[in-house]
Amino acid sequence: MRFKNFALKELLTTSTGLPNCPETWEQLENLQRLAGFLQCVRNIYGKPIIVNSAFRSEEVNEKAGGVKSSYHLKGLAADIRGTDAKGNAELLGILKRNISQIDQLIAYRSVTTKCIRFIHVGLPEEGIEPRKQVMEK
């Protein structure tokens, strides 16, 4: 499967310096679903989406302060952002309009400016109904 705007390497990138490779076929399949979803969002948004973090190995997740049940570990979550604050708000709106496909959506805001810094989007596991959770932090 080919995605015009997202590469596997981009979904595996980490700034921790630790190894960060999927170990199971399920994780790889989940990453394909995630990339497909992000591509659909990108097609609507019409501008680049920057992936801060997607798949995380257990070590990377621990170093990033992620919870042990994080969907990043399964390849089903990404922390994304647009190129600026206006873009982040627009991206959040698109994601909210597509909430029926999303398990968890969290907008992380700056404490000082209240602008969205990044957005966590998690997809449900295959065959599971999305919880459609929307939160702001």
One Martini backbone bead per residue (centre of mass of N, CA, C, O) as a GRO file, in nm:
protein
  137
    1MET     BB    1   0.099   0.035   0.021
    2ARG     BB    2   0.035   0.380  -0.069
    3PHE     BB    3   0.152   0.702   0.055
    4LYS     BB    4   0.190   1.021  -0.037
    5ASN     BB    5   0.255   1.168   0.280
    6PHE     BB    6   0.353   0.880   0.413
    7ALA     BB    7   0.609   0.727   0.598
    8LEU     BB    8   0.736   0.488   0.789
    9LYS     BB    9   0.973   0.650   0.906
   10GLU     BB   10   0.791   0.879   1.022
   11LEU     BB   11   0.635   0.669   1.225
   12LEU     BB   12   0.939   0.592   1.373
   13THR     BB   13   1.029   0.849   1.480
   14THR     BB   14   1.289   0.953   1.718
   15SER     BB   15   1.457   1.148   1.986
   16THR     BB   16   1.593   0.923   2.187
   17GLY     BB   17   1.793   0.694   2.038
   18LEU     BB   18   1.610   0.458   2.024
   19PRO     BB   19   1.479   0.185   1.936
   20ASN     BB   20   1.193   0.182   1.669
   21CYS     BB   21   1.050  -0.121   1.610
   22PRO     BB   22   0.853  -0.333   1.497
   23GLU     BB   23   0.755  -0.685   1.601
   24THR     BB   24   0.476  -0.700   1.449
   25TRP     BB   25   0.228  -0.737   1.221
   26GLU     BB   26   0.014  -0.574   1.370
   27GLN     BB   27   0.173  -0.312   1.387
   28LEU     BB   28   0.200  -0.276   1.079
   29GLU     BB   29  -0.103  -0.276   1.015
   30ASN     BB   30  -0.169  -0.034   1.195
   31LEU     BB   31   0.015   0.167   1.046
   32GLN     BB   32  -0.145   0.154   0.785
   33ARG     BB   33  -0.409   0.260   0.897
   34LEU     BB   34  -0.295   0.525   1.004
   35ALA     BB   35  -0.188   0.631   0.733
   36GLY     BB   36  -0.463   0.628   0.592
   37PHE     BB   37  -0.600   0.827   0.779
   38LEU     BB   38  -0.396   1.062   0.749
   39GLN     BB   39  -0.437   1.090   0.445
   40CYS     BB   40  -0.732   1.174   0.454
   41VAL     BB   41  -0.684   1.427   0.626
   42ARG     BB   42  -0.480   1.559   0.431
   43ASN     BB   43  -0.678   1.585   0.193
   44ILE     BB   44  -0.862   1.786   0.343
   45TYR     BB   45  -0.650   1.997   0.446
   46GLY     BB   46  -0.405   2.054   0.215
   47LYS     BB   47  -0.165   2.010   0.421
   48PRO     BB   48   0.077   1.960   0.616
   49ILE     BB   49   0.164   1.689   0.838
   50ILE     BB   50   0.304   1.659   1.153
   51VAL     BB   51   0.497   1.402   1.302
   52ASN     BB   52   0.599   1.351   1.624
   53SER     BB   53   0.434   1.072   1.690
   54ALA     BB   54   0.388   0.720   1.691
   55PHE     BB   55   0.544   0.479   1.710
   56ARG     BB   56   0.630   0.277   2.011
   57SER     BB   57   0.833   0.151   2.200
   58GLU     BB   58   0.868   0.075   2.519
   59GLU     BB   59   1.118   0.257   2.563
   60VAL     BB   60   1.012   0.511   2.427
   61ASN     BB   61   0.753   0.542   2.591
   62GLU     BB   62   0.891   0.575   2.864
   63LYS     BB   63   1.067   0.825   2.787
   64ALA     BB   64   0.794   0.992   2.698
   65GLY     BB   65   0.566   0.923   2.928
   66GLY     BB   66   0.397   0.689   2.863
   67VAL     BB   67   0.160   0.475   2.883
   68LYS     BB   68   0.119   0.126   2.896
   69SER     BB   69  -0.166   0.163   2.710
   70SER     BB   70  -0.061   0.276   2.459
   71TYR     BB   71  -0.130   0.308   2.111
   72HIS     BB   72   0.162   0.345   2.016
   73LEU     BB   73   0.247   0.041   2.066
   74LYS     BB   74   0.036  -0.053   1.822
   75GLY     BB   75   0.011   0.175   1.587
   76LEU     BB   76  -0.269   0.375   1.669
   77ALA     BB   77  -0.090   0.645   1.714
   78ALA     BB   78  -0.076   1.015   1.694
   79ASP     BB   79   0.129   1.304   1.694
   80ILE     BB   80   0.007   1.613   1.569
   81ARG     BB   81   0.061   1.885   1.318
   82GLY     BB   82   0.081   2.173   1.196
   83THR     BB   83   0.249   2.475   1.100
   84ASP     BB   84   0.031   2.615   1.296
   85ALA     BB   85  -0.215   2.733   1.496
   86LYS     BB   86  -0.432   2.747   1.278
   87GLY     BB   87  -0.384   2.460   1.171
   88ASN     BB   88  -0.451   2.310   1.433
   89ALA     BB   89  -0.746   2.401   1.449
   90GLU     BB   90  -0.829   2.284   1.174
   91LEU     BB   91  -0.748   1.991   1.233
   92LEU     BB   92  -0.938   1.949   1.471
   93GLY     BB   93  -1.199   1.991   1.311
   94ILE     BB   94  -1.163   1.752   1.121
   95LEU     BB   95  -1.146   1.534   1.341
   96LYS     BB   96  -1.426   1.589   1.468
   97ARG     BB   97  -1.582   1.520   1.197
   98ASN     BB   98  -1.422   1.214   1.230
   99ILE     BB   99  -1.499   1.064   1.510
  100SER     BB  100  -1.620   0.783   1.417
  101GLN     BB  101  -1.299   0.674   1.378
  102ILE     BB  102  -1.228   0.760   1.677
  103ASP     BB  103  -1.113   0.691   1.994
  104GLN     BB  104  -0.886   0.933   2.042
  105LEU     BB  105  -0.893   1.293   2.129
  106ILE     BB  106  -0.613   1.525   2.185
  107ALA     BB  107  -0.565   1.854   2.297
  108TYR     BB  108  -0.263   2.032   2.323
  109ARG     BB  109  -0.196   2.305   2.525
  110SER     BB  110  -0.083   2.599   2.601
  111VAL     BB  111  -0.051   2.760   2.895
  112THR     BB  112  -0.011   3.058   2.787
  113THR     BB  113  -0.181   3.067   2.490
  114LYS     BB  114  -0.388   2.811   2.426
  115CYS     BB  115  -0.264   2.680   2.204
  116ILE     BB  116  -0.214   2.434   1.988
  117ARG     BB  117   0.051   2.206   1.977
  118PHE     BB  118  -0.105   1.918   1.973
  119ILE     BB  119  -0.237   1.599   1.839
  120HIS     BB  120  -0.411   1.325   1.954
  121VAL     BB  121  -0.452   1.017   1.763
  122GLY     BB  122  -0.678   0.736   1.801
  123LEU     BB  123  -0.735   0.415   1.710
  124PRO     BB  124  -0.898   0.142   1.684
  125GLU     BB  125  -0.924  -0.165   1.703
  126GLU     BB  126  -0.988  -0.418   1.527
  127GLY     BB  127  -1.343  -0.451   1.563
  128ILE     BB  128  -1.368  -0.187   1.731
  129GLU     BB  129  -1.536   0.047   1.880
  130PRO     BB  130  -1.531   0.367   1.903
  131ARG     BB  131  -1.529   0.605   2.168
  132LYS     BB  132  -1.508   0.918   2.097
  133GLN     BB  133  -1.288   1.079   2.241
  134VAL     BB  134  -1.273   1.416   2.387
  135MET     BB  135  -0.984   1.624   2.463
  136GLU     BB  136  -0.821   1.863   2.690
  137LYS     BB  137  -0.472   1.994   2.796
   0.00000   0.00000   0.00000
